């Protein structure tokens, strides 16, 4: 009888473990599907933002007159200072 009880207990334990493993597998699968959907949404957002950027660049380039714009900052990003008159001029 002890062997039969031990066998029954082992079967119950294995069934419980299998059930838990199936639940975990289903949970991981659901998480993977959710991650894929989020990835697809992010890819669409990136594509939309790239299109918007391209349109803005196109609008910016068409609004320029071809004349170079005077840069108010020097190469270091600091404001330009007024120039002193050259001596002897």
ChimeraX attribute file (.defattr): number of C-alpha atoms within 10 A of each C-alpha:
attribute: neighborCount
match mode: 1-to-1
recipient: residues
	/A:1	6
	/A:2	7
	/A:3	8
	/A:4	9
	/A:5	10
	/A:6	11
	/A:7	12
	/A:8	12
	/A:9	12
	/A:10	12
	/A:11	12
	/A:12	12
	/A:13	12
	/A:14	12
	/A:15	12
	/A:16	12
	/A:17	12
	/A:18	12
	/A:19	12
	/A:20	12
	/A:21	12
	/A:22	12
	/A:23	12
	/A:24	12
	/A:25	12
	/A:26	12
	/A:27	12
	/A:28	12
	/A:29	12
	/A:30	12
	/A:31	12
	/A:32	12
	/A:33	12
	/A:34	12
	/A:35	12
	/A:36	12
	/A:37	12
	/A:38	12
	/A:39	12
	/A:40	12
	/A:41	12
	/A:42	12
	/A:43	12
	/A:44	12
	/A:45	12
	/A:46	12
	/A:47	12
	/A:48	12
	/A:49	12
	/A:50	12
	/A:51	12
	/A:52	12
	/A:53	12
	/A:54	12
	/A:55	12
	/A:56	12
	/A:57	12
	/A:58	11
	/A:59	11
	/A:60	10
	/A:61	11
	/A:62	10
	/A:63	9
	/A:64	10
	/A:65	8
	/A:66	8
	/A:67	6
	/A:68	7
	/A:69	8
	/A:70	6
	/A:71	10
	/A:72	11
	/A:73	11
	/A:74	10
	/A:75	9
	/A:76	7
	/A:77	9
	/A:78	9
	/A:79	11
	/A:80	12
	/A:81	9
	/A:82	6
	/A:83	6
	/A:84	6
	/A:85	7
	/A:86	6
	/A:87	5
	/A:88	4
	/A:89	4
